[in-house]
């Protein structure tokens, strides 16, 4: 299996300049590496499989806290451990802190059978004050009588420079000045220190691991993995739920303001309002439960079936791999890991969103017949929501701009008057353009037919169902209304004046034209007076008269414009509300259920993409090329999915596809933060269903360094793409006996989006803005190879994921990796790609590739301090560290899964043979 992913965090990719500068947290307080020498053999002709367990000694309580372990090094008496030991900056360490190192011989890795070899202790002061910060300690048996070898403790020196010297960063530990960390000057910058609050505000509870691997020229590279939770896991969904509630409450109010309706429509309105109320009540209860939660910033996989957590993404974490090589600039590679955005609580018995929505649109026409409604397509209902949103924004804006125009007239300021008129004209023309849509006109006519008077005149209690896509009306099974023959397919009544609406919105344009003509006349008169050079006494008379005329002559015209706009808004709001009433009425109850499911999936997807965007933005704040690309074109957000197309994961993939597709209607904006407080640095969400904006605040000193386009609030776009390749044993069954057309269609459609993004990117962004990698294959060629791999029918073609990941990194994109719960398959993908990046970009020795992979996947090295300190934390499968990519059990499952698959396939073939 060859799956790879990750992404450089600034413009130079594999040779990144100060990669991820703002994302660097406070440095660890202590990091050291271990190696043993001349270990005693526990049996003749057998060399030990050594592992070292590191514990902190609590001298007051006479107890040990196990904090970390190395990987297992097999079959040698002189093991050199590649996994180091790291302590976070908040861990209470001083010179007197003592550690116990215990060496075991692991005789059976699968059953974890091990025997004690020896142990030793040392203090922080011993290490930092020793020559070259290195200790050689004797390992002794538990009674202290026999020596069983020695262990070398070396303080890790991240960022070693060419002459072997290192910079020392002094850390004050309880009043004691001691050198605890070794890093290069290039590893941290002034910008890091000034903006570390950005990292701490959004990314929480980091867990760090360190390694040392050998390069092809036998130098040592140092690797630091850091994973963190993200506050947006909960913040974004809670904001979205508030917006959902507000939007649905507005919808109820709009329905109530429709006025009198015929009994049929009034009953439907009451039913729709009842269903909206139930949704609002459900969302309010869920939001109240979420607001009670404190502590962890992520949702573990064990909670994926909890109803009150259904809007929260599963195991959303950020991961950064920092690489430091001799004589090379530091590099960093980021990825966001998250469980598949899907309605896990609701289940997948009937499929996921893509299948359910497709089926529903077909059935909705039948629903509209049953409910005697007009069928509106999803595009038209979306358009109705858009019209309602735009006019609600533009009406107060036009009114305010009219007042500004009058103020400029009062001040007799020609330049100010021209500017105010230009802005007023632009917004009013935008308002008129929106209302010229035929949907508004047709909906007004439909609303007229739903009034009580219309029903009584035609002596019918039903409204004929008309399909917009088919102008021929369908007959009701119980009665046959008069034939309706109109191109717009809307019921027609002879007493309705079809041109009335045209006159209403045209009045807005005419009112604006009158204002423009008056301003032109006033300014022309002003210019003529100046050119005439009138005598001073006459000029005073003219000026005095004109001062009054400007305001007095414009005032009634502005009032007329406001009145016309108000009348148009009143009619348009009612007509669009009626469209949504019909859409909701013929959707009960299935449509509202699907809306809830879509809300849930989108909430998870938006939290993930907002997390990735913030991470990528923080890493690129000093990269001018990246910032130019950001505001000129936008960023690719590439989701790598490892779901199978078998059983319930088909439904997950169908949910995920729709959720990620819905992200295309999301934009981002950058704003200046009110303060540097963490609460003021949290991104905020505004908007409505079908269109949301995420605003990311930055501290003033950071904000001031951004390009003007970004500072002025230009919308920043994200292009979400999804590629899926199932890799587990269930996918084997799907490919042999099932259907993989869903996966094939998703990959083909998203390739088109990726190609279109590349076309825009290549036209608008210089090549120098993009990252540089060791591989010289250009993007166009990579896209063609990806196209070829998608076209061929190859089972479990993980090359698709590998190519998509490379292309994303080469395009400065945001990388995501997902499976069902972001554990087993995600961990395999993340660790394999990280090792491939070390090999391809940093010359990792081929002899160390497998060892590096084992280190990153080893359960023995996963330990953050928290998992050991909390004995009540729960099972290993759901503890915080294992919800990230440090999930070693997948290694043990692979061979057993393959065996199960082989047995199932063999049985199936045997049965087929004898049938």
C-alpha positions in Angstrom: 0.0 0.0 0.0 1.4 3.4 -1.0 -0.5 6.3 0.3 1.1 9.6 1.1 0.0 13.1 2.2 1.0 16.3 3.8 1.7 19.8 2.7 4.5 22.4 3.1 3.5 25.5 4.9 5.0 28.2 2.8 6.3 29.1 -0.6 9.4 26.9 -0.7 7.8 23.6 0.2 10.6 21.1 0.8 13.0 24.0 1.5 10.6 26.2 3.3 11.8 29.5 4.7 10.9 29.7 8.4 8.2 27.1 7.7 5.1 27.8 9.7 6.6 30.7 11.6 3.5 31.8 13.4 2.4 28.2 14.1 5.4 27.4 16.2 4.4 27.1 19.8 6.6 27.6 22.8 9.6 25.2 22.6 9.6 22.0 24.7 11.4 22.4 28.0 13.5 19.3 27.6 14.3 16.8 24.8 16.8 14.0 24.9 17.7 10.8 23.0 18.8 7.4 24.2 21.0 4.5 23.2 22.2 1.5 25.1 25.6 -0.3 25.0 26.6 -3.8 25.9 23.2 -5.0 27.2 23.3 -8.3 28.9 21.6 -11.2 27.0 18.8 -12.9 28.9 19.4 -16.2 27.1 22.4 -17.7 25.4 22.6 -17.0 21.7 19.7 -14.6 21.9 20.2 -10.8 21.6 17.6 -8.7 23.4 14.7 -6.7 21.8 15.2 -3.6 23.8 12.8 -0.9 24.8 13.3 1.9 27.3 10.5 3.2 29.5 10.9 6.8 30.8 9.3 7.8 34.2 9.3 10.9 36.3 10.1 10.3 39.9 7.9 12.0 42.4 10.2 12.2 45.4 7.5 13.6 47.8 5.0 10.9 47.1 7.6 8.2 46.4 5.9 7.3 43.1 6.6 7.1 39.4 4.7 8.6 36.5 5.4 6.8 33.2 5.7 9.5 30.6 7.1 7.9 27.5 8.8 4.9 25.9 11.1 4.4 23.0 10.4 2.1 20.0 11.5 -1.5 20.2 14.9 -2.2 18.6 15.3 -5.9 17.9 18.2 -8.3 18.0 21.1 -6.1 19.3 23.0 -5.5 22.5 23.7 -1.9 21.3 20.4 -0.4 20.4 20.2 3.1 19.2 16.7 4.5 19.7 15.4 6.8 17.0 12.5 8.1 19.1 13.5 10.8 21.6 11.8 12.0 24.7 10.2 15.4 24.9 8.5 17.4 27.6 6.1 20.3 26.8 6.8 23.8 28.0 4.1 23.7 30.6 5.5 20.5 32.2 7.0 21.3 35.7 10.7 20.6 35.2 13.6 22.0 37.2 17.2 21.0 37.8 16.1 18.7 40.6 13.6 16.8 38.5 14.7 13.1 38.4 13.9 10.5 35.7 14.0 6.7 35.9 15.0 4.8 32.8 13.9 1.2 32.7 15.1 -1.2 30.0 13.1 -4.2 29.0 13.6 -7.2 26.7 10.5 -7.7 24.7 10.2 -11.4 23.9 6.8 -11.3 22.1 5.6 -8.1 20.6 2.1 -9.3 19.9 1.4 -10.3 23.5 3.8 -7.7 25.0 5.6 -10.3 27.0 8.7 -8.6 28.3 11.4 -9.1 31.0 13.2 -6.6 33.1 16.9 -6.0 32.1 18.0 -3.0 34.2 17.4 0.6 35.3 19.1 3.8 36.2 18.2 7.4 37.3 19.4 10.9 36.6 18.4 14.5 37.2 17.8 17.4 34.8 20.8 19.1 36.4 23.0 16.1 35.7 22.2 16.3 32.0 22.4 20.0 31.3 25.6 20.5 33.3 27.4 17.5 31.9 30.0 17.9 29.2 28.4 18.2 25.8 25.0 17.6 27.6 25.5 13.9 27.5 25.4 11.3 30.3 26.6 7.7 30.2 24.9 5.8 33.0 25.3 2.2 34.3 22.2 0.0 34.1 21.8 -2.2 37.1 19.4 -5.0 38.2 16.6 -4.1 40.6 18.7 -4.9 43.7 21.5 -2.7 42.4 24.1 -5.4 42.6 24.8 -6.3 38.9 25.6 -4.1 36.0 23.8 -5.2 32.8 25.1 -2.6 30.4 25.0 1.2 30.0 22.7 3.8 28.6 23.7 7.1 27.0 21.4 10.1 27.4 22.0 13.0 25.0 20.2 16.3 25.0 18.7 16.7 21.5 20.2 19.5 19.5 17.5 20.6 17.0 19.0 22.9 14.4 22.7 21.9 14.5 24.8 24.1 12.4 27.7 23.3 10.2 30.6 23.6 12.7 28.7 21.5 15.2 27.9 24.3 17.5 24.4 25.0 18.7 22.5 28.0 20.0 21.3 27.7 23.6 17.9 28.8 24.7 17.9 29.4 28.4 14.8 28.4 30.3 14.0 29.7 33.8 12.8 26.7 35.8 11.7 27.7 39.3 14.3 30.4 39.6 17.1 28.2 38.2 18.7 29.3 34.9 19.5 26.2 33.0 19.9 25.4 29.3 17.2 23.0 28.5 16.7 23.3 24.8 19.0 23.4 21.8 17.6 25.0 18.6 19.0 27.0 15.7 18.4 30.7 15.3 16.5 29.9 12.1 14.2 27.7 14.0 12.5 30.5 15.8 12.1 34.1 14.8 11.0 37.3 16.4 7.7 36.9 14.5 7.3 33.5 16.3 7.5 35.1 19.7 5.4 38.1 18.9 2.5 35.9 17.5 2.6 32.8 19.5 -0.7 33.9 21.0 -2.3 33.1 17.6 -1.2 29.5 18.0 -2.4 29.3 21.6 -5.7 30.9 20.9 -7.0 28.4 18.3 -4.8 25.3 18.7 -4.9 23.6 22.1 -3.4 20.7 24.0 -0.4 19.9 21.8 1.3 16.5 21.9 4.8 16.4 20.6 7.2 13.6 19.5 10.8 13.8 18.4 12.9 11.5 16.3 16.4 11.4 14.7 16.8 9.7 11.4 19.9 9.3 9.2 20.3 10.8 5.8 21.9 9.2 2.7 25.2 11.1 3.6 25.1 9.6 7.1 24.1 12.9 8.8 21.3 13.1 11.4 18.1 14.9 10.6 15.8 15.8 13.5 12.0 15.5 13.3 9.4 17.0 15.6 5.8 15.9 15.2 3.2 18.1 16.9 -0.5 17.5 17.0 -3.1 19.7 18.5 -6.8 20.0 19.1 -8.6 22.9 17.5 -11.1 25.2 19.3 -13.0 25.4 16.0 -14.2 21.8 16.5 -16.9 23.2 18.8 -16.8 27.0 18.1 -17.8 26.7 14.4 -20.7 24.2 14.9 -22.1 26.3 17.8 -22.0 29.4 15.7 -23.6 27.6 12.8 -26.4 26.3 15.0 -27.1 29.8 16.2 -27.4 30.9 12.6 -29.6 28.0 11.7 -32.0 28.9 14.6 -32.0 32.6 13.6 -32.7 31.7 9.9 -35.6 29.4 10.7 -37.1 31.9 13.1 -37.0 34.5 10.4 -38.6 32.1 8.0 -41.5 31.6 10.5 -41.9 35.4 10.8 -42.0 35.8 7.0 -44.6 33.1 6.8 -46.8 34.8 9.4 -46.4 38.1 7.4 -47.8 36.6 4.2 -51.2 37.8 5.2 -54.5 36.0 4.6 -54.4 32.8 2.6 -57.0 30.4 1.5 -57.9 27.6 4.0 -55.8 25.1 2.1 -52.7 27.3 2.1 -53.3 28.5 5.7 -53.3 24.9 6.9 -50.1 24.2 5.1 -48.5 27.3 6.5 -49.5 26.2 10.1 -48.0 22.7 9.4 -44.7 24.2 8.1 -44.4 26.6 11.0 -45.0 23.7 13.4 -42.1 21.7 11.8 -39.8 24.7 11.8 -40.6 25.1 15.5 -39.7 21.5 16.2 -36.3 22.0 14.4 -35.6 25.2 16.3 -36.4 23.5 19.6 -34.2 20.5 18.8 -31.3 22.8 17.8 -31.7 25.0 20.9 -31.6 21.9 23.1 -28.5 20.6 21.4 -26.8 24.1 21.6 -27.6 24.3 25.3 -25.9 20.9 25.9 -22.9 22.0 23.9 -22.6 25.2 25.9 -22.3 23.1 29.0 -19.2 21.3 27.8 -15.7 22.3 29.0 -12.3 20.8 28.7 -11.4 18.8 25.6 -11.5 20.6 22.2 -12.3 17.5 20.2 -14.9 14.8 19.8 -13.5 11.2 20.2 -14.8 8.4 18.0 -16.5 6.7 20.9 -18.9 9.6 20.9 -19.8 9.6 17.3 -23.3 8.2 18.0 -24.1 10.9 20.6 -27.0 13.0 19.4 -25.9 16.2 21.2 -22.5 15.9 19.5 -23.8 15.1 16.0 -22.8 18.6 14.7 -19.2 18.2 15.9 -16.5 16.7 13.7 -14.9 13.4 14.8 -11.3 13.6 16.0 -10.4 16.9 14.3 -6.7 17.5 14.9 -3.9 19.4 13.2 -0.6 17.7 12.5 2.7 19.3 11.7 6.0 17.5 10.9 9.0 19.8 11.3 12.2 18.7 9.7 15.7 20.0 10.5 18.6 18.8 8.3 22.2 19.8 8.5 23.0 22.8 6.2 19.4 23.0 5.0 16.6 25.4 5.8 13.9 24.0 8.1 10.8 22.6 6.5 7.3 21.8 7.8 4.5 19.7 6.4 0.9 20.1 7.7 -2.2 18.0 7.5 -5.6 18.1 9.1 -7.1 14.7 10.2 -10.8 14.3 10.7 -13.4 11.6 10.7 -15.6 11.6 7.6 -18.2 14.4 7.8 -21.4 12.4 8.0 -24.6 12.0 10.0 -23.2 9.1 12.1 -26.0 9.5 14.7 -28.8 9.3 12.1 -27.2 6.3 10.5 -27.0 5.1 6.9 -29.8 2.5 6.6 -31.2 4.3 3.5 -27.9 5.8 2.2 -26.3 9.2 2.5 -27.2 12.7 1.4 -26.3 12.3 -2.3 -28.6 9.3 -2.8 -31.3 10.7 -0.5 -31.4 14.1 -2.2 -31.5 12.6 -5.7 -34.4 10.4 -4.7 -36.2 13.2 -2.9 -36.1 15.5 -5.9 -37.8 12.9 -8.0 -40.4 12.2 -5.3 -41.0 15.9 -4.5 -43.0 16.4 -7.7 -45.4 13.7 -6.4 -45.4 15.5 -3.0 -46.3 18.7 -4.7 -49.3 17.0 -6.4 -50.5 15.6 -3.0 -50.1 19.0 -1.3 -51.4 20.9 -4.4 -48.3 23.1 -4.6 -46.2 24.4 -7.4 -42.9 22.5 -7.8 -39.9 24.7 -7.5 -36.4 23.3 -8.4 -33.6 23.5 -5.8 -32.0 26.3 -7.9 -35.2 28.3 -7.6 -35.6 27.8 -3.9 -32.0 28.7 -3.4 -32.6 31.8 -5.5 -35.6 32.8 -3.3 -33.4 32.6 -0.2 -30.8 34.7 -2.0 -33.3 37.4 -3.0 -34.6 37.6 0.6 -31.1 38.0 1.9 -30.0 40.6 -0.6 -33.1 42.8 -0.3 -32.9 42.7 3.5 -29.3 44.0 3.2 -29.9 46.5 0.4 -33.1 48.3 1.7 -31.5 49.8 4.9 -28.3 50.5 2.9 -30.2 52.4 0.2 -32.0 54.4 2.9 -28.7 55.3 4.6 -27.1 56.3 1.3 -30.1 58.5 0.5 -29.5 60.3 3.9 -25.9 60.7 3.0 -26.8 62.3 -0.3 -29.1 64.8 1.5 -26.3 65.5 4.0 -23.9 66.3 1.2 -26.6 68.5 -0.4 -27.0 70.3 2.9 -23.3 70.9 3.1 -23.3 72.1 -0.5 -20.3 69.9 -1.3 -20.0 69.0 -5.0 -17.4 66.3 -4.6 -19.2 64.7 -1.7 -22.5 64.9 -3.6 -21.0 63.1 -6.6 -19.5 60.4 -4.4 -22.7 59.8 -2.5 -24.8 59.7 -5.7 -22.4 57.2 -7.3 -22.7 54.8 -4.3 -26.4 55.2 -4.1 -26.8 54.5 -7.9 -24.6 51.4 -7.7 -26.6 49.9 -4.8 -30.0 50.8 -6.3 -29.1 49.4 -9.6 -28.0 46.2 -7.9 -31.4 46.1 -6.0 -33.3 46.5 -9.3 -31.3 43.9 -11.1 -32.1 41.3 -8.4 -35.8 42.0 -8.6 -36.0 41.7 -12.4 -35.8 38.0 -12.0 -38.8 36.2 -13.5 -39.1 34.1 -10.3 -40.2 37.1 -8.3 -42.9 38.0 -10.9 -44.2 34.4 -11.2 -44.2 34.0 -7.4 -46.3 37.1 -7.0 -48.9 35.7 -9.3 -48.8 32.3 -7.5 -49.4 34.2 -4.2 -52.3 36.0 -5.7 -54.0 32.7 -6.6 -53.6 31.5 -3.0 -55.6 34.5 -1.5 -59.1 33.7 -0.2 -60.8 35.8 -2.9 -59.2 33.9 -5.7 -60.3 30.5 -4.5 -63.9 31.6 -4.0 -64.1 33.0 -7.5 -63.1 29.8 -9.2 -65.2 27.7 -6.8 -62.4 25.3 -6.1 -60.7 24.2 -3.0 -57.6 23.0 -4.7 -54.8 24.5 -6.7 -53.6 22.8 -9.8 -50.1 21.3 -9.6 -47.8 22.7 -12.2 -44.3 21.6 -12.8 -41.9 24.4 -13.8 -40.1 22.0 -16.1 -43.3 20.9 -17.9 -45.8 23.6 -18.9 -48.6 21.1 -19.3 -50.6 21.0 -16.0 -51.3 17.7 -14.2 -54.9 16.9 -13.4 -55.9 16.3 -9.8 -57.4 12.9 -9.2 -60.5 14.3 -7.5 -61.3 17.4 -9.6 -60.3 19.0 -12.9 -59.7 22.7 -12.7 -59.8 24.9 -15.8 -56.9 24.3 -18.2 -54.0 26.6 -17.6 -51.8 27.5 -20.5 -49.0 29.8 -19.7 -45.3 29.7 -20.6 -44.3 30.4 -17.0 -46.5 27.5 -15.8 -48.1 29.7 -13.1 -51.9 29.7 -12.5 -53.4 32.7 -14.1 -56.4 34.8 -13.2 -57.8 37.4 -15.5 -58.3 40.0 -12.8 -54.6 39.9 -11.8 -52.6 42.8 -13.4 -49.4 41.1 -14.6 -47.8 44.4 -15.4 -48.3 45.8 -11.9 -45.1 44.3 -10.6 -43.1 45.6 -13.6 -44.4 49.1 -12.8 -43.5 48.8 -9.1 -39.9 47.9 -9.5 -39.5 50.2 -12.6 -40.6 53.0 -10.3 -37.5 52.4 -8.2 -35.3 52.9 -11.3 -37.3 56.0 -12.4 -36.9 57.5 -8.9 -33.2 57.0 -9.1 -33.1 58.6 -12.6 -34.9 61.6 -11.2 -32.3 62.0 -8.5 -29.5 61.7 -10.9 -31.1 64.2 -13.3 -31.6 66.7 -10.4 -28.0 66.3 -9.1 -26.7 66.8 -12.7 -28.8 70.0 -13.0 -27.7 71.3 -9.7 -24.0 70.7 -10.4 -24.4 72.1 -13.9 -26.0 75.2 -12.5 -23.2 75.5 -10.0 -20.5 75.3 -12.7 -22.3 77.8 -14.9 -22.4 80.3 -12.0 -18.7 79.8 -11.4 -17.9 80.3 -15.1 -20.1 83.3 -15.5 -18.0 85.3 -13.0 -21.0 87.2 -11.7 -20.5 90.3 -9.6 -20.1 89.7 -5.8 -23.5 91.0 -4.8 -25.3 88.9 -7.3 -23.2 85.8 -6.5 -24.2 86.0 -2.8 -27.9 86.0 -3.8 -27.4 83.0 -6.1 -25.4 81.1 -3.6 -27.9 81.6 -0.8 -30.7 80.5 -3.0 -28.8 77.5 -4.3 -27.8 76.3 -0.8 -31.5 75.9 0.1 -32.4 74.5 -3.3 -29.9 71.6 -3.2 -31.5 70.0 -0.1 -35.0 71.1 -0.8 -35.1 69.9 -4.3 -33.5 66.5 -3.6 -35.5 65.8 -0.4 -38.8 64.8 -2.0 -37.0 62.7 -4.6 -35.1 60.7 -2.0 -38.3 60.2 0.0 -40.0 58.9 -3.2 -37.1 56.5 -3.8 -37.3 55.2 -0.2 -41.1 54.7 -0.6 -40.7 52.8 -3.9 -38.0 50.6 -2.4 -40.2 49.8 0.6 -43.1 48.8 -1.6 -40.9 46.6 -3.7 -39.4 44.9 -0.7 -42.8 44.3 0.9 -44.0 42.5 -2.2 -40.8 40.7 -3.0 -40.4 39.4 0.6 -44.0 38.0 0.5 -43.5 36.4 -2.9 -40.2 34.7 -2.0 -41.6 33.6 1.4 -44.5 32.0 -0.5 -42.0 30.1 -2.7 -40.3 28.8 0.4 -43.7 27.9 1.9 -44.5 25.8 -1.1 -41.1 24.2 -1.1 -41.4 23.4 2.6 -45.0 22.2 2.3 -44.3 19.6 -0.4 -41.2 18.6 1.5 -42.9 17.6 4.8 -41.5 15.6 6.5 -38.7 14.2 4.3 -37.4 17.5 3.1 -37.0 19.0 6.6 -35.4 15.7 7.7 -32.9 16.0 4.9 -32.3 19.7 5.7 -31.3 18.6 9.3 -29.0 15.9 8.0 -27.4 18.4 5.6 -27.0 20.9 8.4 -25.2 18.3 10.5 -22.8 17.2 7.7 -22.0 20.8 6.7 -21.3 21.8 10.2 -18.6 19.1 10.5 -17.1 19.9 7.1 -17.0 23.7 7.8 -15.3 23.2 11.2 -12.6 21.1 9.4 -12.0 23.5 6.5 -12.0 26.5 8.8 -9.3 24.7 11.0 -7.3 24.0 7.9 -7.6 27.5 6.5 -6.5 29.1 9.8 -3.6 26.7 10.1 -2.5 27.5 6.5 -3.0 31.2 6.9 -0.9 31.4 10.1 1.9 29.4 8.4 1.9 31.7 5.4 1.7 35.2 6.9 5.3 36.0 6.0 5.0 34.5 2.5 4.2 37.2 0.0 3.7 34.7 -2.9 1.2 32.7 -0.8 -0.7 35.8 0.2 -0.9 37.0 -3.5 -2.3 33.6 -4.5 -4.8 33.7 -1.6 -6.5 36.9 -2.6 -6.1 36.5 -6.4 -7.3 32.9 -6.8 -7.9 31.2 -3.5 -6.8 27.9 -2.1 -7.4 24.3 -2.9 -8.7 22.3 0.1 -8.0 18.7 -0.8 -9.8 16.0 1.1 -8.3 12.5 0.9 -10.9 9.9 1.9 -10.1 6.3 2.6 -13.8 5.1 3.0 -14.8 1.9 1.3 -17.8 1.7 -1.1 -19.3 -1.1 1.0 -22.0 -1.3 3.6 -22.6 1.8 5.8 -19.5 3.5 4.5 -21.2 4.1 1.2 -23.7 6.3 3.1 -20.8 8.1 4.8 -19.2 8.8 1.5 -22.5 10.1 0.1 -22.8 12.4 3.1 -19.2 13.5 2.8 -19.5 14.2 -0.9 -22.4 16.6 -0.4 -20.9 18.3 2.7 -17.6 19.0 0.9 -19.5 20.2 -2.2 -21.5 22.7 0.0 -18.2 24.2 1.1 -17.9 25.8 -2.3 -20.4 28.4 -1.2 -18.2 29.5 1.8 -15.8 32.4 1.6 -13.3 33.7 4.1 -12.3 37.3 5.1 -9.5 38.6 7.3 -10.2 41.3 9.8 -8.2 43.2 12.4 -8.8 41.7 15.9 -10.2 44.0 18.6 -7.4 42.8 21.0 -4.9 40.0 21.4 -7.1 38.2 23.8 -7.8 34.5 22.8 -11.6 35.2 22.6 -11.0 38.0 20.1 -8.8 35.8 17.9 -11.5 33.2 17.3 -13.0 33.0 13.8 -16.6 34.0 13.4 -19.3 32.8 11.0 -22.0 34.9 9.4 -24.5 34.3 6.6 -27.3 31.8 5.9 -27.7 28.4 4.4 -26.2 28.3 0.9 -23.8 31.1 1.7 -21.5 31.6 4.7 -18.5 33.8 5.4 -15.9 32.9 8.0 -14.0 35.9 9.3 -10.6 35.3 10.7 -9.2 38.0 13.1 -5.5 38.8 13.3 -3.6 41.1 15.7 -3.1 44.6 14.5 0.7 44.2 13.9 0.1 41.1 11.8 -2.9 42.5 10.0 -1.0 45.7 9.0 1.5 43.5 7.1 -1.1 42.0 4.8 -1.7 43.0 1.2 -4.3 45.9 0.8 -6.7 43.6 -1.0 -7.0 41.3 2.0 -7.1 44.2 4.5 -10.0 45.8 2.6 -12.1 42.7 3.2 -11.9 41.0 -0.2 -13.6 37.6 -0.1 -11.1 34.7 -0.1 -12.2 31.5 -1.8 -11.5 27.9 -1.0 -12.0 25.2 -3.7 -12.8 22.0 -1.9 -12.1 18.7 -3.8 -12.5 15.1 -2.7 -10.7 12.0 -3.9 -11.6 8.7 -2.4 -9.9 5.3 -2.6 -11.1 2.5 -0.3 -8.2 0.5 1.1 -9.6 -1.9 3.7 -10.8 -5.5 3.3 -14.4 -4.2 2.8 -13.2 -2.4 -0.3 -11.8 -5.8 -1.6 -15.3 -7.2 -1.3 -16.9 -4.1 -3.0 -14.5 -4.3 -5.9 -15.0 -8.1 -6.5 -18.7 -8.4 -5.7 -20.2 -4.9 -5.3 -20.3 -1.5 -6.9 -17.6 1.2 -7.0 -19.3 3.6 -9.4 -19.8 6.1 -6.6 -16.0 6.3 -6.0 -15.3 6.5 -9.7 -17.8 9.3 -10.3 -16.5 11.4 -7.3 -12.9 11.1 -8.5 -13.8 12.1 -12.1 -15.9 15.1 -11.1 -13.4 16.4 -8.7 -10.6 16.1 -11.2 -12.5 18.5 -13.4 -12.6 21.0 -10.5 -8.9 20.5 -9.9 -8.1 21.1 -13.6 -10.2 24.3 -13.6 -8.4 25.6 -10.5 -5.1 24.9 -12.2 -6.2 26.8 -15.3 -7.1 29.9 -13.2 -4.0 29.6 -11.1 -1.6 29.4 -14.0 -3.3 32.4 -15.6 -3.2 34.7 -12.6 -0.4 33.6 -10.3 3.3 33.7 -11.2 5.2 30.4 -10.9 7.5 31.9 -8.3 4.6 32.0 -5.8 4.3 28.2 -5.7 6.4 25.9 -3.5 9.5 24.3 -4.9 10.2 20.6 -4.4 13.0 18.2 -5.2 10.9 16.5 -7.9 11.0 18.4 -11.1 7.7 17.1 -12.7 5.6 20.1 -13.5 2.0 20.4 -12.4 0.5 20.0 -15.9 2.2 16.6 -16.2 1.1 15.5 -12.7 -2.5 16.4 -13.6 -2.3 14.3 -16.7 -0.9 11.3 -14.8 -3.7 11.7 -12.3 -6.2 11.8 -15.1 -4.8 8.6 -16.5 -4.9 6.8 -13.1 -8.6 7.8 -12.6 -9.5 6.5 -16.1 -7.9 3.1 -15.7 -9.8 0.4 -13.8 -7.2 -0.6 -11.2 -8.2 -1.9 -7.8 -7.3 0.1 -4.8 -5.4 2.6 -6.9 -3.8 4.6 -4.1 -1.6 6.3 -6.7 -4.6 8.6 -7.2 -4.4 9.8 -3.6 -0.6 10.1 -3.7 -0.8 12.2 -6.9 -3.6 14.4 -5.6 -1.6 15.0 -2.4 1.5 16.0 -4.4 -0.5 18.4 -6.6 -2.2 20.0 -3.6 1.2 20.7 -1.9 2.6 22.0 -5.1 -0.4 24.4 -5.3 0.0 25.7 -1.8 -3.2 23.9 -0.8 -4.7 22.6 2.4 -4.5 18.9 3.0 -7.1 16.7 4.8 -7.1 13.0 5.5 -10.2 11.1 6.5 -11.6 7.7 7.1 -14.5 6.6 9.3 -13.1 7.9 12.6 -9.7 9.3 11.6 -7.8 6.5 13.4 -6.7 3.3 11.7 -6.6 4.1 8.0 -5.8 7.7 8.6 -2.8 6.8 10.8 -1.5 4.5 8.1 -1.8 7.1 5.4 -0.3 10.0 7.5 2.7 8.1 8.7 3.5 6.6 5.4 3.4 9.9 3.6 5.5 11.6 6.2 8.3 9.0 5.7 7.9 9.4 1.9 8.4 13.1 2.3 11.5 12.6 4.4 12.8 10.2 1.7 11.9 12.4 -1.3 12.6 15.8 0.1 15.2 15.3 2.8 17.2 12.3 1.6 16.2 9.9 4.3 18.4 6.8 4.1 16.6 3.9 2.6 18.0 1.8 5.4 16.0 3.9 7.9 12.7 4.2 5.9 11.1 1.1 7.6 12.5 2.0 11.0 11.2 5.5 10.7 7.8 4.2 9.7 7.8 1.8 12.7 8.8 4.6 15.0 5.9 6.9 13.9 3.4 4.0 14.2 4.7 2.4 17.4 2.3 2.3 20.3 5.2 2.5 22.7 6.1 5.9 21.5 2.7 7.5 21.3 2.5 8.7 24.8 1.7 12.2 25.6 1.9 12.8 29.3 -1.9 13.1 29.7 -2.7 9.6 28.9 -0.6 8.3 31.7 -1.6 10.8 34.3 -5.3 10.1 34.0 -6.0 6.4 34.8 -9.7 7.0 34.3 -9.3 8.4 30.8 -10.9 5.3 29.2 -9.9 2.6 26.8 -6.8 2.9 24.6 -9.0 3.0 21.5 -10.6 6.3 22.5 -8.0 8.1 24.6 -6.8 11.4 23.2 -3.4 10.3 21.9 -4.9 7.4 19.9 -7.6 9.5 18.4 -4.8 11.1 16.5 -2.5 9.4 14.0 -0.5 7.6 16.7 -2.7 4.5 16.4 -0.5 1.4 16.3 -3.2 -1.3 16.5 -3.7 -0.8 12.8 -0.4 -2.5 12.2 -1.6 -5.6 14.0 -4.9 -5.6 12.2 -3.5 -5.5 8.7 -2.3 -9.1 8.5 -5.4 -10.5 10.2 -7.7 -8.5 7.9 -5.9 -9.8 4.9 -6.3 -13.3 6.2 -10.1 -12.8 6.7 -10.4 -11.4 3.2 -8.6 -14.3 1.7 -10.8 -16.8 3.6 -14.0 -15.0 2.5 -12.9 -14.8 -1.1 -11.8 -18.4 -1.1 -15.2 -19.5 0.3 -17.1 -17.4 -2.2 -15.1 -18.9 -5.1 -15.6 -22.4 -3.8 -19.3 -22.0 -3.6 -19.5 -20.5 -7.0 -17.6 -23.5 -8.4 -20.1 -26.0 -7.1 -23.3 -24.1 -8.0 
